[in-house]
Amino acid sequence: MKALVVDDSAVMRKVLIGALARAGISDVDQAADGQEAVNSCNANDYGLVLMDWNMPNMLGIDAVRAIRGAGKTMPIIMVTTEAEKSRVIEALKAGANNYIIKPFEPAHIVTKIQEVLGAAG
């Protein structure tokens, strides 16, 4: 399975790639903003996308809407510091399959990845 990690922080992308590796996913592309994510999702069939909310050029929430608007159905997990319930609901309504709040324990994100992939499978 191929995954996409989207975050404007190279350090956070590395952390998320490590979490994916612990979940058994080693084929990973990276994007630094929402527009790059949309372009990558339009060009690839990812098995999973980990999407940050706050990024330059295009917010993650807008990228999720654009990806879903293009008919893409790959599982998307929002990974963000935005903990307000209204933000979680907005992400789910936009088409995210789950939501992880930073900071997180690596084991927690592996569990969320497994939950989403189990539900999508």
N, C-alpha and C positions, 0 to 999 in steps of 0.2 A: 504494500500500500504506500502511496505517495501522499505526503502532507505538505501544508503550507503554513509557515509561521509568519505572522504580520505584526510588527511592532517597530516603532521608530527608534527604540533603544537596542543597539547591537548586543549589549549585555543581557537584556531580557530575552532577546531572540536566542542567545546561547543557552540560557536557563530553560527556555521552553523546548529547545531541541533536545536538551538532556532529558527532560521529562518524557518527551516522545520516545527517546531511545529506551528509557526504562519501561515504557509501555510496548516495546517491541517494534517501533516504527523508526527506521533509519534513513529512508529516502525522503529528504525534506528540502523544499524550496523555501526561500525567504523573500519577504517584501518589507519595505520600510515605511510605507504609507498605504492608505486605502485605495488610491488609484492604481498603484502597483498591484495590489491584491486583486482588484477587479480584472485588470489585464491578465494576470496569471491564471485566475479562475476561468476566464473566458477561453484561455489557450490550453488548459489542462483539466483533466478529470481527477481531482484530488479526493482521497478517501476521508480527509479531515482537514479543517482549517482552524487554527488558533488565531483569533483576531483581537488586537488591542482596540480600545475605544478612542482614546485621544491621540491623534497623529496629525502631522501637517498634510496639506494638499487635499485630503479627504478623510473625514472621521471614519472610524471603523463601523459605526452604526449605519452610516450612509453607504459604505462599501457592502455591508450585509444586504441592505435594500437593493443595491444595484445587482449584486450577484443573484439574489432571489428573483429580481425582475427579469434577469436574462434566462430564467428557467433552470438555473443550476440547483441541484438538490443535495450536494455534499454536506455532511455534518459540519456545523460551525459552532465553535465555543468562543464566547466573548471572554477576554481576559483583561480585567481593568481594575483601577482603584475606585471606580464609581460604585458605591455600595448602596445608594438609595434604592428603595423598593421600586420606585417609579422608573428608574433606569433599567432595572432587571426586567420589568414588565415590557418596557419599550424595546429592549433587545430581543426578547422572546417574540413579541409581535412582529418585529422586523424580519424574523426568520432564524434567529440564533437557536441552536438546539439546547444550549446550556450556558452557564455564566459562572466565571470564577473570579473572585475578588483578590487582588494583590494587597499585601504580600500573602503568599500561600506556602504551605509545606509541599515539597515535591511529591510526596506520596498522595496528597490530596488531588493534585492535578492528574496524576496517573489514574486514580480512581474515577475522576470525572471523564477522562478520555475513554476508559473502558466502559463506563455507563453509556456514553453517547454512541460508541461504536456497537455495543451490544443492542441498543435500541434501534440503530440504523440497519443492523444486520438481519 
